[in-house]
Amino acid sequence: MIEFKISNKEKKMSFKVLQIGLVALAVSLSCVHADDVTDTVDDAMAAYKSGDFGKASEDLSYALDLMKQKRGDSLKAFLPEPLSGWSAEEAKSQTVGAAMFGGGTTLTRQYKKGDAAISIEIVTDSPLMQSMSAMIANPMFAASDGGEMIRINREKGILKYSKEDKSGEIIFLAGNKFMITVKGHGGAERDDLLGYAKAIDVEKLKSLQ
């Protein structure tokens, strides 16, 4: 059996990183009324002070996930209202931890007009953003399956549309923070996809920290 030994120096470094994370969270939440996030941070601080570093780390990670979830809820407003003649469902937000594909927050909203349907998906805080950015900037990838390079509010994107099936999708980024996908089927027109893509306030999304 191979045994891995952790030096005292490495232990001290790990504890220091955990301590810095706890202090940073505590400071950022100091003006926030008590809720599930602040309660979890308090639990993490208590566990840290008692020497239970495993529980402190687990609570800290959970608190960060909760903060991402709350941020996701606040981002729902960036999913546009239905265009003329269309109806829309309520916007939804889902946040997953780092254990699932590196984690991230996904915002979605469904739109309908007769048999035509369009969905908008905005993904943020995902480690997949960098690889997707490289793919979207690659003309060879854009041309695969009949795709074409386009620009949505000055951001590069890829449009794939089938006139026969009346279905397609647009993928583009808002800076390096948000990946946006607009999908349509059931009779959705190419202009419908472009209309919904352009209805997203990309500049305001890019300005978010």
LUMZAMI-674345 format. One record per residue: residue in three letters; x, y, z of N, C-alpha, C in turn. Coordinates in steps of 0.02 Angstrom, whole numbers, always signed. Layout:
PT | rest | n.c1 | n.c2 | n.c3 | ca.c1 | ca.c2 | ca.c3 | c.c1 | c.c2 | c.c3
PT | Ala | X | Y | Z | X | Y | Z | X | Y | Z
...
! end
This chain:
PT | rest | n.c1 | n.c2 | n.c3 | ca.c1 | ca.c2 | ca.c3 | c.c1 | c.c2 | c.c3
PT | Met | +42 | -60 | +0 | +0 | +0 | +0 | +44 | +62 | +0
PT | Ile | +27 | +111 | -42 | +65 | +172 | -45 | +35 | +223 | +3
PT | Glu | +75 | +252 | +46 | +51 | +301 | +94 | +75 | +371 | +74
PT | Phe | +29 | +418 | +77 | +46 | +486 | +61 | +50 | +526 | +126
PT | Lys | +106 | +557 | +137 | +116 | +596 | +198 | +111 | +670 | +182
PT | Ile | +74 | +705 | +224 | +66 | +777 | +215 | +108 | +811 | +269
PT | Ser | +152 | +854 | +247 | +196 | +889 | +294 | +157 | +939 | +335
PT | Asn | +186 | +959 | +392 | +155 | +1010 | +433 | +147 | +1075 | +396
PT | Lys | +195 | +1090 | +352 | +193 | +1151 | +313 | +132 | +1150 | +267
PT | Glu | +119 | +1091 | +234 | +62 | +1086 | +189 | -4 | +1091 | +228
PT | Lys | -5 | +1062 | +288 | -65 | +1067 | +329 | -80 | +1140 | +347
PT | Lys | -27 | +1175 | +367 | -36 | +1245 | +386 | -61 | +1286 | +327
PT | Met | -34 | +1271 | +267 | -56 | +1307 | +207 | -130 | +1294 | +193
PT | Ser | -152 | +1231 | +200 | -222 | +1213 | +188 | -267 | +1249 | +237
PT | Phe | -247 | +1250 | +301 | -287 | +1283 | +352 | -290 | +1358 | +339
PT | Lys | -234 | +1386 | +315 | -231 | +1457 | +301 | -278 | +1476 | +245
PT | Val | -279 | +1434 | +192 | -325 | +1446 | +135 | -397 | +1443 | +159
PT | Leu | -413 | +1394 | +201 | -481 | +1386 | +227 | -499 | +1446 | +269
PT | Gln | -452 | +1469 | +311 | -465 | +1526 | +354 | -478 | +1589 | +312
PT | Ile | -438 | +1600 | +261 | -446 | +1658 | +217 | -515 | +1656 | +184
PT | Gly | -535 | +1596 | +161 | -600 | +1589 | +129 | -657 | +1605 | +176
PT | Leu | -651 | +1582 | +237 | -703 | +1595 | +287 | -708 | +1669 | +304
PT | Val | -651 | +1700 | +313 | -650 | +1772 | +330 | -678 | +1813 | +272
PT | Ala | -659 | +1795 | +210 | -684 | +1832 | +151 | -759 | +1827 | +146
PT | Leu | -786 | +1766 | +158 | -858 | +1758 | +155 | -893 | +1796 | +210
PT | Ala | -864 | +1794 | +270 | -894 | +1828 | +327 | -897 | +1903 | +315
PT | Val | -843 | +1931 | +287 | -841 | +2003 | +272 | -893 | +2022 | +219
PT | Ser | -896 | +1981 | +166 | -942 | +1996 | +111 | -1015 | +1992 | +133
PT | Leu | -1028 | +1953 | +185 | -1097 | +1944 | +208 | -1113 | +1983 | +271
PT | Ser | -1066 | +2024 | +293 | -1074 | +2059 | +357 | -1133 | +2106 | +359
PT | Cys | -1154 | +2131 | +300 | -1210 | +2178 | +297 | -1274 | +2144 | +274
PT | Val | -1273 | +2078 | +270 | -1332 | +2041 | +246 | -1370 | +2013 | +305
PT | His | -1437 | +2017 | +303 | -1477 | +1989 | +356 | -1469 | +1914 | +358
PT | Ala | -1479 | +1885 | +417 | -1470 | +1814 | +426 | -1514 | +1774 | +379
PT | Asp | -1485 | +1725 | +345 | -1523 | +1680 | +302 | -1484 | +1615 | +298
PT | Asp | -1503 | +1571 | +250 | -1469 | +1506 | +246 | -1395 | +1513 | +231
PT | Val | -1375 | +1565 | +193 | -1304 | +1574 | +177 | -1265 | +1594 | +239
PT | Thr | -1289 | +1646 | +273 | -1253 | +1670 | +333 | -1253 | +1617 | +388
PT | Asp | -1308 | +1580 | +393 | -1310 | +1526 | +444 | -1258 | +1472 | +429
PT | Thr | -1250 | +1455 | +365 | -1201 | +1404 | +346 | -1130 | +1430 | +357
PT | Val | -1118 | +1494 | +343 | -1052 | +1523 | +356 | -1037 | +1522 | +430
PT | Asp | -1088 | +1538 | +472 | -1079 | +1536 | +544 | -1061 | +1465 | +567
PT | Asp | -1094 | +1415 | +538 | -1078 | +1345 | +554 | -1006 | +1329 | +535
PT | Ala | -985 | +1354 | +476 | -917 | +1341 | +453 | -866 | +1373 | +499
PT | Met | -880 | +1434 | +522 | -835 | +1469 | +568 | -830 | +1431 | +634
PT | Ala | -887 | +1407 | +659 | -888 | +1371 | +722 | -848 | +1306 | +716
PT | Ala | -857 | +1271 | +659 | -821 | +1208 | +648 | -746 | +1221 | +643
PT | Tyr | -728 | +1277 | +610 | -657 | +1294 | +603 | -626 | +1308 | +670
PT | Lys | -660 | +1347 | +712 | -634 | +1365 | +777 | -627 | +1304 | +823
PT | Ser | -671 | +1254 | +812 | -667 | +1193 | +853 | -617 | +1143 | +827
PT | Gly | -586 | +1158 | +769 | -536 | +1113 | +740 | -564 | +1061 | +693
PT | Asp | -629 | +1064 | +678 | -660 | +1017 | +631 | -654 | +1046 | +561
PT | Phe | -594 | +1040 | +531 | -581 | +1072 | +468 | -620 | +1040 | +410
PT | Gly | -633 | +975 | +415 | -672 | +941 | +363 | -742 | +970 | +358
PT | Lys | -775 | +977 | +416 | -843 | +1006 | +417 | -842 | +1079 | +395
PT | Ala | -791 | +1116 | +416 | -785 | +1186 | +398 | -779 | +1193 | +322
PT | Ser | -738 | +1151 | +291 | -729 | +1153 | +219 | -793 | +1135 | +183
PT | Glu | -828 | +1085 | +208 | -891 | +1063 | +177 | -944 | +1118 | +182
PT | Asp | -949 | +1150 | +240 | -998 | +1204 | +248 | -981 | +1264 | +205
PT | Leu | -916 | +1279 | +200 | -895 | +1335 | +159 | -913 | +1323 | +85
PT | Ser | -901 | +1262 | +61 | -918 | +1245 | -8 | -993 | +1251 | -20
PT | Tyr | -1032 | +1228 | +30 | -1105 | +1231 | +24 | -1129 | +1304 | +23
PT | Ala | -1098 | +1346 | +64 | -1116 | +1417 | +66 | -1103 | +1450 | -1
PT | Leu | -1047 | +1432 | -33 | -1031 | +1460 | -99 | -1083 | +1438 | -150
PT | Asp | -1105 | +1375 | -146 | -1157 | +1350 | -192 | -1222 | +1389 | -182
PT | Leu | -1239 | +1402 | -119 | -1300 | +1439 | -104 | -1296 | +1510 | -132
PT | Met | -1237 | +1541 | -127 | -1229 | +1608 | -154 | -1236 | +1608 | -230
PT | Lys | -1209 | +1557 | -263 | -1216 | +1551 | -336 | -1290 | +1543 | -354
PT | Gln | -1326 | +1505 | -313 | -1397 | +1493 | -326 | -1436 | +1559 | -321
PT | Lys | -1421 | +1598 | -270 | -1454 | +1662 | -261 | -1437 | +1710 | -319
PT | Arg | -1374 | +1707 | -341 | -1353 | +1749 | -397 | -1391 | +1727 | -460
PT | Gly | -1400 | +1661 | -468 | -1437 | +1636 | -525 | -1509 | +1661 | -525
PT | Asp | -1540 | +1663 | -467 | -1609 | +1688 | -463 | -1613 | +1761 | -484
PT | Ser | -1561 | +1799 | -466 | -1561 | +1870 | -484 | -1549 | +1880 | -559
PT | Leu | -1520 | +1830 | -592 | -1505 | +1836 | -663 | -1564 | +1819 | -708
PT | Lys | -1617 | +1793 | -679 | -1676 | +1774 | -719 | -1703 | +1833 | -760
PT | Ala | -1693 | +1893 | -733 | -1719 | +1953 | -767 | -1687 | +1963 | -836
PT | Phe | -1630 | +1931 | -848 | -1597 | +1939 | -913 | -1627 | +1895 | -968
PT | Leu | -1671 | +1849 | -949 | -1707 | +1810 | -999 | -1764 | +1853 | -1024
PT | Pro | -1765 | +1870 | -1089 | -1811 | +1921 | -1115 | -1884 | +1901 | -1109
PT | Glu | -1926 | +1953 | -1111 | -1998 | +1943 | -1114 | -2016 | +1915 | -1183
PT | Pro | -2074 | +1882 | -1190 | -2092 | +1854 | -1256 | -2101 | +1908 | -1309
PT | Leu | -2080 | +1892 | -1369 | -2089 | +1938 | -1425 | -2164 | +1941 | -1443
PT | Ser | -2182 | +1988 | -1485 | -2252 | +1997 | -1503 | -2282 | +1933 | -1532
PT | Gly | -2338 | +1912 | -1505 | -2373 | +1852 | -1528 | -2351 | +1789 | -1493
PT | Trp | -2300 | +1794 | -1451 | -2274 | +1736 | -1415 | -2296 | +1739 | -1342
PT | Ser | -2296 | +1680 | -1310 | -2307 | +1676 | -1238 | -2245 | +1644 | -1207
PT | Ala | -2238 | +1650 | -1141 | -2178 | +1623 | -1108 | -2194 | +1594 | -1040
PT | Glu | -2157 | +1543 | -1022 | -2162 | +1514 | -955 | -2118 | +1555 | -907
PT | Glu | -2124 | +1540 | -843 | -2081 | +1574 | -794 | -2008 | +1552 | -804
PT | Ala | -1963 | +1599 | -793 | -1891 | +1584 | -798 | -1871 | +1538 | -740
PT | Lys | -1823 | +1494 | -754 | -1799 | +1446 | -703 | -1723 | +1453 | -695
PT | Ser | -1700 | +1437 | -635 | -1629 | +1440 | -620 | -1609 | +1376 | -583
PT | Gln | -1552 | +1347 | -604 | -1527 | +1287 | -570 | -1451 | +1293 | -561
PT | Thr | -1428 | +1279 | -501 | -1357 | +1281 | -486 | -1334 | +1212 | -463
PT | Val | -1279 | +1188 | -490 | -1252 | +1124 | -470 | -1181 | +1135 | -443
PT | Gly | -1161 | +1092 | -396 | -1096 | +1098 | -365 | -1040 | +1076 | -411
PT | Ala | -978 | +1086 | -388 | -919 | +1071 | -428 | -913 | +996 | -445
PT | Ala | -947 | +954 | -406 | -942 | +882 | -417 | -974 | +860 | -483
PT | Met | -1021 | +901 | -508 | -1055 | +884 | -571 | -1029 | +928 | -627
PT | Phe | -986 | +900 | -669 | -958 | +934 | -727 | -925 | +1001 | -710
PT | Gly | -899 | +1006 | -649 | -864 | +1066 | -629 | -910 | +1120 | -600
PT | Gly | -976 | +1107 | -600 | -1023 | +1154 | -571 | -1043 | +1209 | -619
PT | Gly | -1088 | +1252 | -596 | -1112 | +1307 | -636 | -1185 | +1322 | -624
PT | Thr | -1208 | +1377 | -652 | -1278 | +1398 | -645 | -1309 | +1403 | -715
PT | Thr | -1369 | +1375 | -722 | -1404 | +1375 | -786 | -1472 | +1409 | -778
PT | Leu | -1485 | +1458 | -821 | -1549 | +1492 | -823 | -1586 | +1472 | -886
PT | Thr | -1650 | +1458 | -881 | -1688 | +1437 | -940 | -1757 | +1469 | -941
PT | Arg | -1783 | +1478 | -1002 | -1852 | +1502 | -1011 | -1878 | +1475 | -1076
PT | Gln | -1941 | +1453 | -1076 | -1973 | +1425 | -1135 | -2024 | +1474 | -1164
PT | Tyr | -2026 | +1476 | -1230 | -2071 | +1522 | -1266 | -2112 | +1482 | -1317
PT | Lys | -2176 | +1501 | -1326 | -2220 | +1465 | -1373 | -2259 | +1514 | -1417
PT | Lys | -2271 | +1490 | -1479 | -2314 | +1526 | -1526 | -2345 | +1474 | -1572
PT | Gly | -2406 | +1453 | -1557 | -2436 | +1398 | -1594 | -2396 | +1335 | -1581
PT | Asp | -2375 | +1301 | -1635 | -2334 | +1241 | -1628 | -2260 | +1257 | -1620
PT | Ala | -2242 | +1319 | -1635 | -2171 | +1338 | -1631 | -2149 | +1347 | -1558
PT | Ala | -2090 | +1325 | -1544 | -2063 | +1331 | -1475 | -1990 | +1353 | -1478
PT | Ile | -1972 | +1396 | -1432 | -1904 | +1420 | -1426 | -1883 | +1418 | -1352
PT | Ser | -1823 | +1399 | -1340 | -1796 | +1399 | -1272 | -1732 | +1439 | -1270
PT | Ile | -1722 | +1475 | -1216 | -1660 | +1512 | -1205 | -1626 | +1484 | -1143
PT | Glu | -1561 | +1471 | -1149 | -1522 | +1445 | -1093 | -1460 | +1488 | -1084
PT | Ile | -1450 | +1512 | -1023 | -1390 | +1551 | -1007 | -1351 | +1514 | -953
PT | Val | -1288 | +1498 | -968 | -1245 | +1461 | -921 | -1189 | +1507 | -897
PT | Thr | -1176 | +1506 | -832 | -1121 | +1545 | -804 | -1087 | +1506 | -748
PT | Asp | -1029 | +1530 | -728 | -989 | +1497 | -675 | -971 | +1425 | -692
PT | Ser | -962 | +1412 | -756 | -946 | +1344 | -779 | -874 | +1341 | -805
PT | Pro | -836 | +1289 | -786 | -768 | +1281 | -813 | -766 | +1264 | -887
PT | Leu | -824 | +1249 | -916 | -827 | +1233 | -987 | -826 | +1294 | -1031
PT | Met | -831 | +1353 | -1001 | -835 | +1415 | -1040 | -774 | +1425 | -1085
PT | Gln | -715 | +1410 | -1060 | -654 | +1422 | -1098 | -652 | +1379 | -1161
PT | Ser | -670 | +1315 | -1155 | -669 | +1271 | -1213 | -723 | +1291 | -1263
PT | Met | -781 | +1312 | -1239 | -834 | +1333 | -1284 | -815 | +1397 | -1321
PT | Ser | -780 | +1441 | -1287 | -757 | +1503 | -1318 | -711 | +1488 | -1378
PT | Ala | -666 | +1439 | -1368 | -620 | +1420 | -1422 | -657 | +1389 | -1480
PT | Met | -708 | +1349 | -1466 | -747 | +1316 | -1519 | -787 | +1366 | -1560
PT | Ile | -818 | +1414 | -1525 | -859 | +1464 | -1560 | -816 | +1508 | -1606
PT | Ala | -754 | +1520 | -1585 | -709 | +1562 | -1625 | -678 | +1524 | -1684
PT | Asn | -690 | +1459 | -1688 | -660 | +1418 | -1740 | -708 | +1412 | -1800
PT | Pro | -691 | +1441 | -1858 | -735 | +1438 | -1917 | -750 | +1367 | -1939
PT | Met | -703 | +1320 | -1930 | -714 | +1251 | -1950 | -770 | +1219 | -1909
PT | Phe | -771 | +1235 | -1845 | -824 | +1208 | -1802 | -890 | +1240 | -1821
PT | Ala | -889 | +1304 | -1835 | -950 | +1339 | -1854 | -980 | +1311 | -1918
PT | Ala | -938 | +1290 | -1965 | -961 | +1266 | -2030 | -987 | +1194 | -2027
PT | Ser | -971 | +1159 | -1974 | -994 | +1089 | -1969 | -1070 | +1086 | -1964
PT | Asp | -1100 | +1036 | -1996 | -1173 | +1027 | -1996 | -1209 | +1088 | -2025
PT | Gly | -1176 | +1123 | -2070 | -1210 | +1179 | -2103 | -1216 | +1242 | -2062
PT | Gly | -1174 | +1249 | -2011 | -1177 | +1309 | -1970 | -1144 | +1369 | -2003
PT | Glu | -1158 | +1427 | -1976 | -1128 | +1488 | -2003 | -1109 | +1535 | -1946
PT | Met | -1056 | +1574 | -1957 | -1034 | +1623 | -1908 | -1080 | +1684 | -1911
PT | Ile | -1101 | +1708 | -1852 | -1143 | +1768 | -1850 | -1118 | +1812 | -1792
PT | Arg | -1147 | +1872 | -1786 | -1133 | +1914 | -1729 | -1199 | +1936 | -1697
PT | Ile | -1203 | +1927 | -1631 | -1261 | +1948 | -1593 | -1240 | +2005 | -1548
PT | Asn | -1265 | +2064 | -1561 | -1245 | +2122 | -1521 | -1169 | +2126 | -1515
PT | Arg | -1135 | +2116 | -1572 | -1062 | +2121 | -1579 | -1024 | +2062 | -1547
PT | Glu | -1059 | +2010 | -1526 | -1026 | +1951 | -1499 | -1029 | +1895 | -1551
PT | Lys | -972 | +1860 | -1561 | -970 | +1805 | -1609 | -1015 | +1747 | -1587
PT | Gly | -1046 | +1716 | -1636 | -1089 | +1660 | -1621 | -1095 | +1613 | -1680
PT | Ile | -1130 | +1558 | -1669 | -1142 | +1508 | -1721 | -1217 | +1497 | -1729
PT | Leu | -1240 | +1499 | -1791 | -1310 | +1486 | -1806 | -1315 | +1424 | -1850
PT | Lys | -1357 | +1377 | -1828 | -1373 | +1318 | -1868 | -1448 | +1316 | -1875
PT | Tyr | -1472 | +1312 | -1939 | -1544 | +1312 | -1950 | -1563 | +1268 | -2009
PT | Ser | -1616 | +1230 | -2000 | -1641 | +1186 | -2053 | -1709 | +1214 | -2078
PT | Lys | -1711 | +1234 | -2141 | -1773 | +1260 | -2170 | -1825 | +1204 | -2176
PT | Glu | -1801 | +1143 | -2189 | -1847 | +1087 | -2197 | -1882 | +1071 | -2130
PT | Asp | -1844 | +1069 | -2076 | -1873 | +1051 | -2011 | -1899 | +1111 | -1973
PT | Lys | -1883 | +1171 | -1998 | -1900 | +1232 | -1962 | -1875 | +1228 | -1889
PT | Ser | -1811 | +1211 | -1883 | -1781 | +1206 | -1816 | -1708 | +1227 | -1821
PT | Gly | -1680 | +1247 | -1764 | -1610 | +1267 | -1764 | -1589 | +1293 | -1696
PT | Glu | -1527 | +1319 | -1694 | -1502 | +1347 | -1631 | -1449 | +1399 | -1644
PT | Ile | -1442 | +1444 | -1596 | -1390 | +1494 | -1596 | -1351 | +1487 | -1531
PT | Ile | -1285 | +1487 | -1537 | -1242 | +1485 | -1478 | -1194 | +1543 | -1480
PT | Phe | -1191 | +1582 | -1427 | -1144 | +1637 | -1424 | -1126 | +1652 | -1351
PT | Leu | -1074 | +1692 | -1342 | -1050 | +1708 | -1275 | -1061 | +1782 | -1260
PT | Ala | -1070 | +1798 | -1197 | -1070 | +1867 | -1173 | -1005 | +1876 | -1135
PT | Gly | -955 | +1902 | -1169 | -888 | +1905 | -1139 | -863 | +1835 | -1127
PT | Asn | -829 | +1825 | -1072 | -805 | +1758 | -1053 | -843 | +1731 | -993
PT | Lys | -901 | +1761 | -979 | -937 | +1743 | -918 | -1000 | +1702 | -930
PT | Phe | -1032 | +1714 | -988 | -1098 | +1683 | -1000 | -1100 | +1650 | -1069
PT | Met | -1125 | +1589 | -1071 | -1137 | +1555 | -1134 | -1213 | +1553 | -1144
PT | Ile | -1235 | +1576 | -1202 | -1306 | +1582 | -1217 | -1325 | +1537 | -1275
PT | Thr | -1377 | +1497 | -1266 | -1402 | +1453 | -1319 | -1476 | +1467 | -1331
PT | Val | -1494 | +1480 | -1393 | -1564 | +1490 | -1412 | -1582 | +1434 | -1460
PT | Lys | -1630 | +1393 | -1441 | -1651 | +1336 | -1482 | -1724 | +1344 | -1503
PT | Gly | -1739 | +1322 | -1565 | -1808 | +1326 | -1588 | -1827 | +1265 | -1628
PT | His | -1891 | +1247 | -1626 | -1916 | +1190 | -1665 | -1992 | +1198 | -1674
PT | Gly | -2022 | +1151 | -1710 | -2094 | +1151 | -1718 | -2121 | +1206 | -1762
PT | Gly | -2078 | +1235 | -1804 | -2100 | +1289 | -1847 | -2070 | +1356 | -1831
PT | Ala | -2022 | +1356 | -1785 | -1987 | +1419 | -1768 | -1947 | +1443 | -1829
PT | Glu | -1953 | +1506 | -1846 | -1918 | +1534 | -1903 | -1847 | +1556 | -1883
PT | Arg | -1804 | +1561 | -1933 | -1736 | +1585 | -1921 | -1736 | +1654 | -1889
PT | Asp | -1781 | +1697 | -1913 | -1786 | +1765 | -1885 | -1810 | +1765 | -1813
PT | Asp | -1849 | +1714 | -1795 | -1872 | +1708 | -1725 | -1812 | +1695 | -1679
PT | Leu | -1769 | +1650 | -1700 | -1709 | +1635 | -1661 | -1666 | +1697 | -1653
PT | Leu | -1655 | +1732 | -1708 | -1614 | +1793 | -1706 | -1647 | +1847 | -1664
PT | Gly | -1713 | +1851 | -1668 | -1749 | +1901 | -1629 | -1740 | +1892 | -1554
PT | Tyr | -1746 | +1829 | -1532 | -1738 | +1815 | -1461 | -1665 | +1823 | -1438
PT | Ala | -1619 | +1803 | -1481 | -1548 | +1811 | -1464 | -1530 | +1885 | -1455
PT | Lys | -1556 | +1927 | -1499 | -1540 | +1998 | -1496 | -1578 | +2034 | -1441
PT | Ala | -1631 | +2002 | -1414 | -1669 | +2032 | -1360 | -1633 | +2027 | -1293
PT | Ile | -1580 | +1988 | -1289 | -1542 | +1980 | -1227 | -1494 | +2038 | -1220
PT | Asp | -1493 | +2069 | -1162 | -1450 | +2127 | -1149 | -1379 | +2103 | -1136
PT | Val | -1342 | +2090 | -1189 | -1275 | +2062 | -1184 | -1227 | +2110 | -1148
PT | Glu | -1231 | +2174 | -1164 | -1185 | +2222 | -1133 | -1194 | +2225 | -1057
PT | Lys | -1256 | +2222 | -1035 | -1268 | +2224 | -963 | -1245 | +2160 | -929
PT | Leu | -1254 | +2103 | -964 | -1229 | +2040 | -937 | -1153 | +2042 | -929
PT | Lys | -1119 | +2068 | -979 | -1046 | +2071 | -978 | -1020 | +2116 | -922
PT | Ser | -1061 | +2165 | -902 | -1039 | +2211 | -850 | -1044 | +2183 | -780
PT | Leu | -1079 | +2127 | -773 | -1087 | +2097 | -706 | -1022 | +2068 | -681
PT | Gln | -1012 | +2072 | -616 | -952 | +2044 | -585 | -967 | +1974 | -560
! end
